[in-house]
Amino acid sequence: MKRNTRWIGLVLALVMLTALAVPTASAQESSILDQVRARGSLICGVNGGLPGFGFLDPDSGEMLGFDADFCRALAAAIFGEVTSDNLVFVQTTAQERFTAIQNRQIDVLFRNATWTVQRDAELGIDFGPTIFYDGQGVMVPSDLGVSSLGDMDGASICVLTGTTTELNITEAMEKRGFTYELVKFERPAETIGGLEEGRCDALTSDVSQLAGLRSGTADPGKYVILPDVISKEPLTPAYIEGDPVWADVVKWTVYATIQAEEYSITQANIDEYVASTDAAIQRFLGQGDQASGTLLGLDNDFVVNVIRAVGNYGEIFERNVGVNTPLALGRGLNALWTQGGLIYAPAWR
């Protein structure tokens, strides 16, 4: 019996030594953060054709929008500033976006992507914090004479193929026992074009996307977004699975914009806050001996660089999609938790 125990102990010791001698795949591979730094640029996937969120400005050729600003925030966190050289935008379709992550064509995706259990479990990608709480709706010409989804029996509906949108509208119509036709497109601009050309009676997408597409039409007043919301659509950044260092960098960059709004820190007053003697503010901004940036592999004052580049979450929201923009979206669920919304950052400690 003692001999067997001795042999078991030797075998276990050998197994442990072997495990220590062979590094895991994650240990052998450098983090995306290291690769981005070595390359000298962040490659960020965006929509490219959605007003308010990710679209090319026709005059300047610059990528603008809510999602595009989060790409800038991440570039600022890594490089200290945003330049034309250190941030590369890649436009992706709904069908291409997750493949682009899997194939490492992009480092991160900020492209109105919904976090779902199937995508999280099956695609080999991870999702970051929700940056926009949304829901799927339906938009129709105001002269169609319908006031809700319940009036849509027999309708033809424009939709983006390969999205949760397509699945949700199918379930919603079949649940009601309606007959319907889905007219499928690959790009948002094609869906709104189909509605304008009369190829479909209605267009379905996230409410925010409907507002963005409507703002780009010749006469936005011709279209109305019905009151029905048929799904939950938490829109989040996405990136390759199994890289905790990179995941932390993306997550805490997003959280930095949220915490900054909670502290009332803006692009305009960031320098005043840098001089603050408040311990919590010093810790948040990486000042003094209470810095936290190094925990993430970033400069201690990375938050300062983020806020100087894009402002806080509220500024990003209001500048791109808020009530004073063509999209005219209220904060709603996207207000801070202190104001009755769902936008919340973990403790900065």
C-alpha positions, 0 to 999 in steps of 0.5 A: 500500500505504501509503495502504491502511494509512493508511485501515485505521488511520483506520477502527480509530481511528474504531471505538475512539472510537465504542466509547468514546463509547457506554456499555455496557448495564451502564454505563448501568444502576445496580447492584442494590446502588444500587437496594436502597440507594435503595429502602431495602430488600432484597427477598429471595425465600424458600420460606416453607413449609419448616421449618428453611430458610424458614418463617413462625413461626406465633406471631410471624409472623416469617420464620425458617430457614437461608435466611432468615438469609442474607437477614438477613446480606445486609441487614446487610452493606448497611444495617449492621443488619436492621430490619422496614423494610430487609428484605422477604421474598417467598415463591416457589414452585419454578415462580415463583422464577427468573421472580421474579429475571428480572422483578426482583420480587426482588433475590436468591433464597435458596430451596433452589435447585440450581445446574445447567448448564442454569439457569446457561446459559439463564435469565439468572441467576447462582448464588452460593457453595454454602451447603448441599450436599445430595442427593435422597432418598425418604421413606416411611411406616415401615409401608410395609415398604420399605428402599431405592429398589430396593423401590419398583417400582409406587410412586406418588411425591409430587414438586414440579413444575418442579424437578430433583427431578422429573427426577431421580426420573424418571431413577432409576425408569426406569433401574431399569425400574420402573413408577411414578406421579408425583403433582405439587404446586406447594408443599412443604406440599402434597407432605407433605400428599399423603403423609400423606393416602395419595395417594402411597406416597413423597415425594421431595425434597432430603434436607434438605427431607424432614427439614424436612417430616417435622419439621412432621408430627403424628408425625415418627416415622411416616416414614423417609428411605431411605438412597438418595441419587440426585443432587447438589444444591448449594443456592445463592443466585441473582440476575440475570446481568450485575451483577458488583457485586451478585454480589460483594456476595452472594458475599462476604457468604456467605463472611464467615459461613464465614470467621468460623466458621474464625476462631471468631468468633461473635455472642457474641465479635465485640466481643472480635475487633474489638479484636484486633491480629492483622493477618488479623483486622483485615483481615477485620473491616475494622479499622485501615488493612487494610479491604476492605469498600470494595472491594465498595461496602460499609462497611469493617466490613460483616463485623462487622455480618453477624456481629452480625446472624446469627452465623457459618455454623456458628451459622446451621446449628446454630440452624436445621437442626442436630442439636438442632433438629427436623430433626436434621441433622449437618454432614456435607459442610457442615462446614468444609474444615478439618473434612473438609467442603466449606464453604470461603471464598476468601482474605480478602486 
